[in-house]
Amino acid sequence: MTRGARAPSGSAVAQDVAVGDVFLCSGQSNMELEVRNAQDAVGQIRASADDRLRLMLVPRAVADDPLRDFRQAPSWRPAGPDSVADFSAACYYMARELRKTAGVPIGAIASSWGGSRISPWMGARAQAAVGQAAQSALVSLHGRDPFAAERAASAEWEKWWRKETGDAAGKEPWQPDSSIAWQDVPSIGPWEQWGVPALADYNGMVWFRREIELTAAQAKQAATLSLGLLDDVGRVWINGKPVAMSARSWQPSMFDLPPGVLKPGRNVLIVNVQDNYANGGLSGPAEVMKLGLGQGQGGDLPLGDGWRYAVPARSPAGAPRVPWGDTTGSGTLYNGMIAPLGSIGLKGVAWYQGESDVDLPGYDDRMKAMMEDWRRQFGSPDLAFVAVQLAAYGAPVTQPGESGWAAMRQVQYQAMARDAHGGLATAIDLGDPFDIHPGEKQEVGRRLARAMRAVAYGDPVSRTGPQAARAVATTDGGAAVEFTGLTGGLHMRSASQAIGFELCGAAAGSCRFVPGRVEGTRIVLAGDGLPATRVRYAWAESPVVNLYDEAPLPVGSFELPITR
């Protein structure tokens, strides 16, 4: 199809146009995972040509304010080996499945960032709805005046450090005359590569220090401080005063220092680097580390050597995050990767995220606020949202215990079930205990498409799959669990009993495994003589599940009180 447009300023013609339903796919690494890195990649890519399936891959971008246009404009491409290989596997397989039933061409937009929390995907209105307006305003200030924003954020961080460590004001590690024990840095680069046993597999904080001598003429002017890669989060002080913060470990750091920051004579530069995973440190490279003084004042002063370091006795957890960071910021990915989509007409949104928010309270509120904000942007108050419930990951358990991943699965279900246009695609049985990025994405795509058919097209299929509705006490001290969202009845796989059920008392540590017996559309758990006030199922990071409906879809993790 060809389409044209005319205006007083000229005309334009678009060729090879397809008109149909468009879906946006977003989230973290399991949505970002490419077809070429998923199972059966070679065969699926080879057979992917489909002119009625169009794909758009949004480039990664971080922004302090919403962008009107993409920095790197993405384009629509017909599905085929060249476009599919690097496209989101879960998104592609969902779109391919929807092509079979929609009756129109399908467009799929992939806009994801591995390791991201939900907060970076929430715009300013969504941030305000969950009490984070101040953080959002600080991000916007960072876009206008980075130095002012960094000073403001650093004050909060310093207060947190003193509270966590007990350091008195004026005795902190960032002070020029700190008594902390400093050692020579072996080399610029990740500390895991220094050959220091204590740092070989260390995730936490390390302090760095370097002294700089300046003349009066050099000190009185503005300067530029370049420190290379600060992996993962960096905070910078000069002469005991905070001057910069960085949370973009993939981007070489460069900070503008206004006049008055430096002084004649000795200047003490302190850097705190916080590593959250994999390699970390003052990673350079050394040749890019410098203090830019401008022409006539000696040019660039090299900073690639002469560093010292100190590992704190305790590396406190829970440091205030840098709100303009990429994967943990406030609205930064929304600003760079969602806002530029404008008001494009969408049929639905597929969301695969949550691993990075495990154990962080308030996820259901953040999810609700984000959905409302995106619906407002795309001009569709009933826009369909389907979330993927977390896949299994982690060592299988032999005893009942607490599980942040199981709790997140329950929150994901509750958030989508409360939303009239929300759906759920569970991946609990599609995971890998040893790989947080399981390769099975075709079934994820099929389940996303099935739920999307329910909430976006009104097809008569379950929008959530089988979910526990309530648990009722039985006369023998056990419980009967009733389900909703079923397709047909319940059945077990590879066993005569449903496994993974627990009866729990009110006390912590009171849960114990009990077998489940199928009775039509409910599960009956026999009493065992111990107090039972709660029922749990698949309550583990990587549970073994064998309870399915006739779709067949598995029952996901849940915890319910027992009613009497």
Secondary structure, 3 states (H helix, E strand, C coil): CCEEEEECCEEEEECCCCCCEEEEEEECHHHHCEHHHCCCHHHHHHCCCEEEEEEEECCCCCCCCCCCCCCCCCCCEEECHHHHCCCEHHHHHHHHHHHHHHCCCEEEEEEECCCCCCHHHCCHHHHHHCCCHHHHHHHHHHHHCHHHHHHHHHHHHHHHHHHHHCCCCCCCCCCCCCCCCCEECCCCCCHHHCCCHHHCCCCCEEEEEEEEEECHHHHCCCEEEEEEEEECEEEEEECCEEEEEECCCCCCEEEEECCCCCCCEEEEEEEEEECCCCCCEEEECHHHCEEECCCCCCCEEECCCCCEEECCCCCCCCCCCCCCCCCCCCCHHHHHHHHHHCCCCCCEEEEECCHHHCCCCCHHHHHHHHHHHHHHHCCCCCCEEEEEECCCCCCCCCCCCCCHHHHHHHHHHHHHHHCCCEEEEECCCCCECCECCCCCCHHHHHHHHHHHHHHHHCCCCCCCCCEEEEEEECCCCCEEEEEECCCCCCEECCCCCEEEEEEECCCCCCCEEEEEEEECCEEEECCCCCCCCEEEECCCCCCCCCEECCCCCECCCEEEEEEC
